[in-house]
Structures are given as structure tokens and as C-alpha cells.
């Protein structure tokens, strides 16, 4: 039995005897020789359609020839046959029965091909050539340069000079019209693998390439901030000086003028969209098919496994970057069923182009579906995590005495069940549409229970949970919408979801655009004052919760103290100025704020130097030191029992500042919500800008009474005299406050 029978040939391997020389060999600086050959198959084998570029490797030819052919096949499967030539490994035998020796590759020559260097010419980007430059750039964009560049960075291409990119053109009325932008020469990808000494080794000692995939680069692509290949259209690079001679840019390198033009691609919508489309194709391409491709070209089992691990890691790296990339998220949100259908058609076209004997390399469309649903889940995860956090925040903000233990326990139980469903959903490896449907059903069933509990039109619950309801609704809608792109029948689930929209779940709460009532405003501020949140900066702390708004409360109080110390009368103006500089985003103004602050509350004319500053400083310290809602309430209660001339004015300004800040933040959140929910809510939110000065003053009175419920008096405001404040004795039990748990 001959030795050759024991050595299986790679699936696409070609014998040297299948080709005949057409042109003499040319020595290349990169360590190989090239020549044009023709395949011996038909009498017309010398015609252009059957010409191939023959490349013979000098170093590690067996591995490098097989790797280049495999990488070209992988690129061809990703981008399509119209954008990548066929590349095959070539072997020879010393004797008829000896083992095959791989030493070269052949790449099929494109018809009507022009390399990028020739296409751009010498005046691309030159002054006075703007019109010609723009025309060529638009042709490249239409031909798919955005997708080509993204595949290059994903696959680790380190040699993307102008000789390795080209255009395929057709001639119309004597003019060459670009159809596709294509890649040739795949012997330098992935460079991080090939640069290892046992393969090709490092080619450029003066440059250490970086092939990392980051959100930053996806946001500005093809301008790179983190990745750093040697040749790249948006990177201007001078070679190092050699023996004191002046460095010159190679003819196939990119000039500064060309770099400037190509850098504008980051602002071209079509190019950006194409690059993210390539991200999605790379994500959906099955690992199984990629591994089958390497098996069909590479004989070394260890080498195949190494490449498999490398690209699996790159896919995860790209996925993580996509989750964080603002630009990719915008692309994802604008995705349509047509885009997903296009990817399906491209994959199916690839399968159709395979001969029957190569069907083992076909793309498994079931795996594509699983990958797509899994990626929908990945993009959905951030919104889902946000919604569960908002549910927790909402529950924490509730007053157990007001809501009642039964409902409080229900919400905690629902939160646990929601987290359990979420965890199970994300542990599924081979995700199917049935798994998505089951998760959706489980979550919507929980929301239906919540809807029943809130059917009594209890606005305090809705106010505490409204951000959670908004977030979970939008998260589920995003998941179902994107899944339906691949499975249109799944869109019927959206009807179920619409029935559970925040407004439907709380039927009657916003049926009409009623104005925010004063007691609701007060309870909203109450919740805002004592809201607790997780301290993410100190995750190892035993007590991870901290007051969410303590710093803003303290800053408001400090601003007033500062003005008192300066003995100035400009409380209002300074307070508004201070509020605008806080670390939170605050809307420019609610209409009543500027007019109300322009009329200072009536106050004593006693010199401010007589104010009891020591007592106020003690209050300041207690606010600073408060670590929970009880401590903060005690500090504010301390403020209410400070007496002395001018203290009333200070208190009123402080509590009015809290109300103003809360309404500003409420309005800011409303602007965000109104863009995504329905017009009834938007109309209701508009009404909240109409809170009158009288209502605000009444709210100050109620808020002070709520902070110090054990007081033996309450302050009231005479609505007929908009601006007069009265203090009257009143039995505690005579106070009437409709306490509603309100806004976060």
C-alpha cells in the first residue's frame, strides 16, 4: 500500500500538475514569489477567466499555504463570492506515491479588476480635485468598502495596503463603473497568529500591531483609536529611516491626503451601516461552519484548534464591544426584517454555490437562527437588567405602612420570579424561538398579575413602579420585534405586549390630563428625599445602600448657608445658579420656576448676622453624616426646630428648592418617557409644568408638616393672598394629608 493513501488531502487541495505557467515568477519582498498560471482543464485555459495567481512560500510553506487558503475561504463565506476570489492550497509530490508537500497557493484572477492604487491615482484627495475625489469615494462606499474594512479588522488583517484592495468594474459607454470593492492576498491574516515564530514570524520589527475590537473603534469606524494594524486607510504611517536615508511612503501605502479622505467615512451613514452589517454577519456566522472550513483546508489538527479558539474569542470580543457601542446600538434599533432577510439570502446563496461534494461546508441555517436569537437576547440584556434594577428601586421607595404588607410581599416575590426567569433564559446555550416565547410568556404572566393588583387605580404603586413598567415594556418590545424579523409569526406576541403597556396596566391613572395635585407632589418629593440606591463604588460594603439624593440636598442647603454667611439678600438667584451646576442633568426650566424665584418670599428685615448660624451648621453636619432615610429625616426635623430671626425664610427657601429640584428632574425624565410612550401620557406630563406658585407654597407647608409629624401646629397658606404665610395652632389629628407614594 502506498504511503499517499495514509495521508488525507485537504478538501480543496490542488496538485501542481493542474497548472501551467503563463508568466515568469516575480520575487516579492514579503517572502514569496508570484506568477500567473492557467489551469489545465479546457482548451481555452489561457483565457483571462481561467487565470490564477500562483504564490510560492519560502518560510513554513506547508502551514502558510493552507492557512491562506482557509482564511480566503472564511472571508469568502462571510462576504460573498463577488468580493473574494477562490484560493486553493497547492501541493507537489517527489514521486508518484510519496506524501503531498504543500508549498504554494493559487488565487483565481477577477475579471475587470483594478487595484486600489491604480483606481485612486495620484490626485485622490489633492486640492482642486474635490469633485473627482468625491465621485471615487462614493463609488467605493456603494461598492462595499465599509463591509470590507470591518471584515479586515475582525479577521486580523495586517497588510491592507492599496495593492491588496481592488475594484471590480464594468464598462458603460467607455467609462469604468465600480461594481464591488474586493480583497485579494490573504497571507497576513490573522496577523496575531501568523506573527508567531513557528509560522511566518514578525515582518515589521519597528511596529507592534494591535488587533483589539472595542466599542470606541466601532463608534468611529473606520477611524481606529485602539486597534493599530500597519497598513490601514485612515492611518498615515512613515516607514522607519534605513541607514540614515529619508523615509518614503511605499507606493501602495496611504498618503496623508488619502488618509484625510478615508477618515471622512466615519460620518457617512451608508459606510457606517455597512460596517455594522458586517459585525452582525460575523456574529451570526456559525462556529461549526468556520471550523469545517479550516478542516477542509488545514491538515494540522492543533493548528485548526488554535484558529478555532482565536476566532471564538474574537467573536465574543466583538459582541461585547457591540453591546457598549452607541453607534452599533443605533444600527440595531434601526434594523428591519429586510436586513435580516438579506443576511439569510447571502448565506443561502453561499450554500447554493457549493458543489454537492462540498456540502459539508454549507452554513447550517438552524445554527444561524440560534445565533440570531442569542444575539437578540444579548442586546436585550442591558435593558432587562435596567428594568429589574428599577423594580428594586421602586420597591425600596415604597412606604410599607401606606402600601401594606400584602402588596409589598407580592412585589418582592414578583421581583424574585422575574430574576429567576431572566437567569434561566440566559443560561440556554442553543436558544430557539420556543425558548424566547416561553420567557416572554413567563414575564408577561407576571405583569398580568401586577396589572390585576393595580386595577384598583392605586396611583401610589404606579408612581413607584412607573420607571420599571416603562423599561420592561420597552425591553420586551425590543426583544420580540427583533426576533420577529427572523420569525414573522412571532410578531403576534406584540399584541399581547401592547395590552400590558404601562398605561393599560394602570388604566385610569392617566385617563385624562389632570394636573399634579399638591399632596401627590409632596409625596413625590418625600420619596425622592429618602430614596436609597446601591453604592456601586463600594461593592464590598456590608450595607450597600446609600441615600440617592443626599449630595444634592446638601448642596442646596450649603448654598443658602453660604449666602447667609455673606450677609446677602440674593437667595433666590444664587440658589437657581447653584442648582444648575449640580452633577445631575436638569432641564433648563419649568415655566413657573423663573417667575417664582424672581419674587423672594416675604422675610424679616432683621440683620442676617443675628441668625443662629451654630444651630444651622449642626443641621448641615447631620445632613452630611446621614447614611439612611431615618438619619436624614432627623436632620431635616432638626432644621424645623431651629428658631431665630431669619430662620423661617431660610427654611422656606430650602424646602422650596427641594420641590423645584424634584420637579426639574421629574420634567427631565418626562421628556425621555414622552418620546417612547403614548400621547395621553405626554399630555398629562405637559400639565405638570403648570404647577402654580400658590400650590408650591402649600406644598412647602405640607412637606414641613410631613417631616415633623409630631409637631403641635401646621402652617397653612392663604390661597387668596398668593404670598402670605401664616402659622396657626392646630391639633395634630386635624391635619388631613392624602399620603401617596409617588415619584422616584
N, C-alpha and C positions, 0 to 999 in steps of 0.2 A: 504494500500500500504506500502510495507516495506521501511525502511529508505535507504537501499542499492541502491534502484532504483534511488534515488535522487543524488547519488554520482558517477559520471562517473569515470571509471577506466582509468588510462593511457593505451595507446595502447598496450604496451609490458609488462604490469604488469603480474606477475605470482603469483599464490596462494602458500602458504607454503605447502599445501597438495599435491602439484605436485612433491615433492622431498622426498627422503628417505636418512637417514644418512648412510654413508659408513665408515667414521672415526669420532672419538670423536673431540669435539671443542678444539681449542688452543687459549689461551688468548694472544693478541698482545699488545705491548707497545703503539701503536698509537691509542688506544681507541676502539678496536673492537675485536671480536672473529671470528675465521675462522674454517671451517671444510670441508671435502669432502662429497658431496652428489651426488646422482644419480637421474636422472629424471624418474618419474614413467610414462612410456609410452609404453615400449615394454618389452617382457620377458628378453631380453638381456640388460636391462637398467644398469646393473652393469659393463658393459664393458667400457673400457677407453674412447671410443668415446662419451659416454653419461655422463661422469663425469663432475661435476661442483664444483667450489669453492664457498662455502656459507659464506658470511660475514655479521655478525650482528653488527649494530652500537649501541653504548651506549649513545651518545650525539646527540640530534636532529636527531633521526633515520629517521623520515619521510622525511625531506628535503634532508639529505645527501644520503640516498639510491637512491632517484630519480635523484639527481644531478649526482652521479657517473654513473648511467646507461645512462643518457643523454650524458655525456661527452665521455663515451666509444663509444656510437653510433656516435657522431660527429667525433671522431677520426677515427672510422672505415670507415665512409663515405669519409673522406679525404684520408686516407692511403690505404684502401682496406681491404677486409675480411681476406687476408692472413697475415696481420700484426697486427690485433686487434681481440681479442676474443669477442664473444657475451656477453653482460652484461644486466641483467634484474632486475628491482626492484621487491622485494618480499613483499607481504602483508599477513596479517592474519586477522581473524575475531573472535571477542569474542563470538559471536553467529552467527547462520546461516544468519540472516538478518541484522546484525549490519554493521556499516560502516567499510570499509577496513582500516587497520592500517599498514602503510609501515614502515619497520624496518630493512630490510636487502637487499642484492643483491646476485645474483648468476652469476658467470663468467664461461663460458664454458672452459674446460681444453683443451689445444692444445695437439695433438698427437706429440710424439717425441720432447718434449720441454725440454730445459735445461736453467736455469737462467744464467745470465752473470757471476755471481760469480763463479759458477761451471765451466763454459766454459773457463774462463781466467786462473783458477787455481792459485797456489801460486807463480809461477815463471814468470808471464807475465811482461815483461819489465826488468827482472833481468839480471845482467851481465852474459854473456856466453850463454844466451838464445835468442839471437837476431833472429836467424833463425826461431825458433818456434813462437816467438812473432810476427814477420813479417807475417808469414803464417796466424795466427789467425786474425791479424788486416786486412789483405787483404780480408779474408772471411767475416768479419764484414762489410767492405766497399761494397763488392759485394752484401751482404745481405740487404743493405739499411740503414745502421746506420746514414748516413748523413741526409736522409729524416726524420728518426725517431727523431733525436735530434732537427731538426728545428721545427717539429710539436710540440715537447715538449715545446720549448721556446715560440712559437706562442700561445699555449693554456695555458701557465702559469703553467707548471708542476714544483712543488717544491720538489718532493720526488723521483727524478730519480736516485735512488741508484741501485746497481748491482742486487738486488733481484727483481726489477720492470722492468728490461730489460731481454730479453731472446733470444734464437735462436731456430729456428725450423730446424731440421736436417733430413737427410735421411742416411741410412746406405748402403755403397757401399764397397764390399769386406772387410767387417768388420770395415770400417772407417766411422766415423760420419762426413758427409759433410753438412756444413751450407747452408740452402736454403734462409731463411729470418731472419731478426732481428726484433723482435716483442716487443710490450708493453703489460704489464699486470698491474692491480691495478690503478684505475683512481680516487681514493677518495681524491686526493690532487691537483686537477686541476679544475678550475684555482685558484691557491693559494691566489691571491689578493682578490678574492671573498669569498672563504671558510674561510679565517682567520678572518673574521668578527665575532664578539662575538655571534650574533644570529644564526650563523651556526656552524662551528667547533671551531673557535677561534684560537689563536696563539699557535702553538705547541712548538716553539723554542724561548724562550724569549731572548736568548743570540745572536740571529741573526735576522736581519730585511731583508727579501728578497727583491730584486728589479726585477721587470719584465717589463723592457722597451725594446723597439725594436729600434735599432739605426743602422745607416749606418756603424759606426765603427765596431759593432759586426758582421754585415753581411760581412764586408771585411775580418775579421779574424776568422769567424765561423769554428769550434765550440769553439774556444778560445773566451771567453767573456771578455769584457772590461767595459761594462756599466750595463748589466743585472747581477744579482747575486742570483741565486737560491741556496738553501742549498746544495743539492746533485747534482753534475754535473761532468761528466767525465774529464773535464780539470781544475777542481778546487780542490786543496788539502786543506782539512779543518780538523783541530783537534777539537774535542768537548771540551767545557769548562771543567775545573777541577771541580770535585764534591767532596766536603768535604776534599779538600787537596790531593785527590788521583790523580795519574798520568793519564792524558787523554790518551785514546787508540782509535784508529780508529775502528769503527764498522766493522765487517766482510764484510758487504755489502757496506761500504764506499770505496772511491778510494785512493789507496796508492800513494805516490809521484812518484813511478816508473810507475804506471799505468797512472797517470796524464801526465807524460812526454811523454808517447807513444801516448795517445789520442790527445795531443796537436799538434802532427805532422799532424793530419788530415786536418788542415787548409791549408796545402801545397799539399794535394792530390787532383788532378783535378777531379777525379770521385766523391769524397765525397763533394767537393765544389759545383760541378754541381748538385748533388742530393739535396743539401740543398737549392739551389736557385730554383730548380724544385718544392720543397715543398712550397717555397714562392709564386710561381706562382699559384699552386693549391689552396692555401689558398686565394689568391686574386680572383680567378675565381669562387670559390665555392659560389653559390647564398645565399644571406642572407635569402631569403624565405625558402630554404630547411633547413638551420640551425635552423630557428625559428620553422619550422614544426617538426623537430626532438625534440626540447625541449618541444613542446606541446604534443608530443606523450609519453613523459616520466615524465613530471613535472606537477603537478596539480595546484600549486600556480601561479596565473596569474602575480602577482607582481614580483615574483622571475624570471619568464620567461622573463618579460620585462627588468629586471635588467641585465640578462645574454645577452639578445639581444643587449642592449646598450653597454655592456662591449666589446663584440666581434666586433661590428661595429667600435668602437673606435680603437681596436687593428688592424683591417684591414687597417684603414686609417693610423695608426702609421707605419705599415709595408710598406704600399705603399709609404709614404713619405721617409722612410729610403731607400727603393729600388731605388728611384729617385736619391738619393745622393750617393749611394754605387758604388764605382768604380768596385768592383767585380761583383755586380749584373748587372751593365751595360755591362760588358764584356760577361756575360752569355746571356743577352738579345740580344746583337749583333750577337752572335754565334747561336742563336736559329734557328731551322729549322721547316719545316712543319711536319716532323716526330715527333718532341717533342710535338707539339700542338695536333697532331693526337693521340699520346699516352695518353694525358690527357683526350681527348674525349672518347677514348676506356675504360679508367678506370672508368669514370663517367657512361658510358653506361653499363659497367659490374656491377657496383653497382646497377643500376636500374633493370638489369635483375635478380639480386639476391633477389629482393623484392617479397614477395608473393602478390597476387592480392589484398588482403585486406589491404596491407600496401603501395599501390601505391601513396598515398598522400605524402609519404616521398621521392618520386622519384625526382631526380635532373632535373630541368627544363633546357633543353639544349638551349632554346632560351635565357634564362637569362645568361647562360654561355657565349653565343656568345656576348651578350650585354656587359658583364663584360670584355670580352677579348678585344673588340674594344675600350672600355673605357680605358682599361689599355694601349693599343697601343697609344691612344691619350695622356695619362699621360706621357709615356716615350718619346713621340714625342714633348711634350710641351716645354721642355728646348731648343731643337734645333730650334723650331719655334720662341721662344722668342728671341733667339740669332740672328736669321735671320732678324727679324723686327728691332732689335737694330742696326744691321749692315746697314740696309737700311737707317735708320735715320742718322747714322754716315756718310754714303756715300752722302746723300743729303746735309748735313751740310757742307761737304768738297768741294762741287761744287762751282765754281765761277759763279755767276748769269750772269755776263757780258759775259762770254765765252759760257755758255750753252744756255742761252736765257730763257726768262720768260716762254714761252710756255712749254718747256720740264721740266723746274723746277716745274711748277704748276702741270704738269702731274704726276711727281714723288711723289709730296706731296699728290695728290689725290689718287694715287695708294696705297700709304702707309696707308692712312685712310681707304680705302676699304679693304685692307689686314687685318688691325686690327679689322675691323667690322666683317669680315668673321671668323676670329680667335675667337672673343668673342662669336659669335652665336654658333660656333662649340663646344665650351667648356661649354656652358650653357645647352646643350642637356643632359638630365639625362639618358634616355633609348636609348643609342646610337645603331644604326643599321648600316649595311654595306651601306645602301642607304644614310644615313647621311654622312658617310665618303666619299662616291662617290660625293655627292653634294659639300662638302667642297673642295675636290680635284679639281673638275671641276671649281669652282669659282676661286680658286687660279691660276690654270693653264691658265684660260682665261685672268687673269691679266698679267701673264707672257707672253702670246702671244701678248698682246698689247705692252708690253715692248719690245718684240723682233722686232715688226714692227717699233717701234720708233728708235731702234738701228740698223736697217737693212742698214743704210747708212754707216756702218763701222766707226762709230764715237768712236774712242778708248778712248776719254776722259771720256765718260759716262761709258764705260765698266770698265775702271780703277777705277773709283769712286765706282762702284757697284759690282765689281768682288767678294768681300767677301760675300756680300748679296746673289749673284747668286749661289755661292758655297754652302752657308749654306741652302738656301731654297731648292735647288736641293737635297741635302743630307737628309734634314729633310723630304721632301715629299717622297723620295725614301724609307726611313726607315719606314714611316707610311704605305705606300702601300705594301711594301714587307711583313711586319709583318701581316697586315690584310689579305693578300692573303694566309697565312698559314692556316687560317680557311676557307677562301673562295677562292679556287684556280682560279676561273674565274676572280677574281679581278686583277689578275696579268697582264691582258691585258692593264691595266692602265699604267703599266711601260713603254710601248711602246710610249704612249703619252708623258710621262715624259722625256724619252730619247731625244725626238725631241726638248725638251726645255732645254737641258743641257746647261751649260754656254757657251760652245764652239759653239753649234748650234745657240744659241740666238745671238751670236756675230760673225756670220760667216765672216771669212776673217781677223779678228783681229789677230788670231794666226794660219793662214793657213800655214805659213812657219815659221821656227825658226829664225826669223830676230832678229838682235841684238838690244838691247835697245838703242834708239837714244838719243843724248845728250840733246836735248830740252825736250824729254819726261822725262829723268832723273831729269832735273832741275825742271820741273813742278811737278814731284813726290815729290821732296824734299819740294817744295813750299807748297803743300797740307799737307805734314807731319808736317811742321813747325807750321802751323796755324790751325791744326785740333782741333776742340772743342769736348769735351766729357762731360757727366753728372757727376757732383760731388756727388758721392754716399755717401760720408762721411758727407755731409751737405745737406740732402734732403729737409730741410725746408727753405733753402736759396731761395730768390726771383729769382735770376739768378743762375740756377742750372748748367750752362755750365762753363767749365774751359778749359784752354789750356791743351791738352792731353800730349804734349811732352815738356812742359816748363822746367821741372826739369832736363831732360837730356841735353837740350840746355844750361841751366845754369851751369851744372856740367862740360860740355866741356869747356865753357868759363872760369870757375873758375880754371880749371886745367892749362890753359895757363897763366892766371894771376899769379897763384902760382909760376909757373916756372920763369916768368919774374921777380917776386919779389926776387927769389933766385939767379937771375943773372946766369942762367944756359943755356946751349945750347941744352939740350936734350928734345926739344919739342916733337918730333915725338914719341919716345919710351914711354915717360910719358903719352902722350895722349892716345895711344893704351892701356896702362896699366889701365888708368882711365876708359876708355870705357868698358873694360872687367869686371869692378867691379860694373857697374851700376845695378840698380834694375830691369833691363829687361834681358830676356834671349837673348843672342846674339850668333850667330853661331861662331865657332872657328875662321874662317877667310874666306873671299872671296879671291881667289888666288892672286889678284893684291894688296891687302892691305899691306901685309908684305913687299913686294918688293918695293912698292911705298913709304911707310913710311921710309924705310931704306935709302932713298936719300932725305935729307932735301931740301926744296925749297931754291933757292938761296936767300940770305938775306944780309942786310948790316952788316958790321963789327963794327958799332958804339957800344960803351958800352951800355948795357941794362939799366944802371942807369939813362940814359938820356931820357928813354921812358916817355911819358906823362901819368904816372900812374893815376893822379887825374881824367883825362877825361875818362880813361878806367874804373875806379871804378864807375863813374857816369853811364856808359853804363851797368855795372854789376847790379847796383841798379835798373835801369829801366827795365832790363830783369826780375829781381826778382819781381818787383811790377806790371808787366804787367798782366792784367786779361782777355784780349781778343786779337784777332788777330791784331787789329789796333794798340794797345799799343805795342805789341811785334814787329810789323813791324817798328814802330817809333824808338824803342830801337835799332834794328839792323841797321836802317838807320843812327842813331847817331854814330854807330861804323864806318860806311863808311866815315863819315866826320871828324873823328879824324885824325889829322896829327902829324907827328913827326917821328924821326928816329926809325926804327924797327917796326912801326905800320903795314906797308904793310905785313911783314912776319907774324905778329900776325893774321891779317885778313885772309890771305890765309890759314893759318893752321886751323883757326876756321871754315871757310866755307868748307874746305876740310874734316874736322872732321864731319861736319853735313852730307855731302854726304856719307862719309864712314859709319856712323851710320845708315843712311837710307838704304843703300844697304845691310848692315848686317841684319837689320830687315826684309827687303824685301826677302832676301835669306832664312831667318828662316821661314817666312810664306810660302815661296815657297816649302820648304821641306814638310810642312804639307799638302799643297794643292796637290803636285805631287802624294802623296800616294793615293789620292781619286779621282782624275780626270783622264783625259786620257793622253796617251803618247805624243800627239802633244804638249800639254801644258808643259809637263815635259821637252821635247826637247827645247822648247822656253825658259824655265826657266834656263836651263843649259847655254844657250848663254849669259845670263845676268851676268855670272861670268867673262866674257871676256872683261869687260869694261877696256879700256886702260888708262894708266897714262895721255896720251895726252887728251883723252876725259874728264877725270876727271878735268884736269886743265881748259879746255874750259868750263866745267860745272860750275867751281868756278866763272869764269868771268861772265857767263850768270846769275848765281844766284845773284851775287852782283848787276848786272845791273837791275835785276827784283825787287830787294828790294828797289833800289833807281832809279825809272824810270825817275825822273825829273833831273837826272844828265846831264851835257852837254858834257859828254865823256863816252866811254865804253872802257873796257880793252879787248884786244884780245890776243890770243896766237898764236905764230908762230909754226904751226904743224911740220915744217921741223926741227926746233930746239926744241926737246922734253925737255922742261925745262926752256926755256927763256920766261920771262913775259914782255910784252910790254904794254905801256899805250899811246893811241893815241887819239887826239881830233877827235870828230865825231859828226855831228848834231844828235840830238835825233831821228828825224824821219827816219834817215838812218839805225837805228837798225832793224834787222829782227829776230823776235822770233815767232816761231810757238807755241803759248801757248796751251798746252793740259792739261786738268785737269787729274792728274794722280793718284798716289797710296796713299792709306791711311796709 
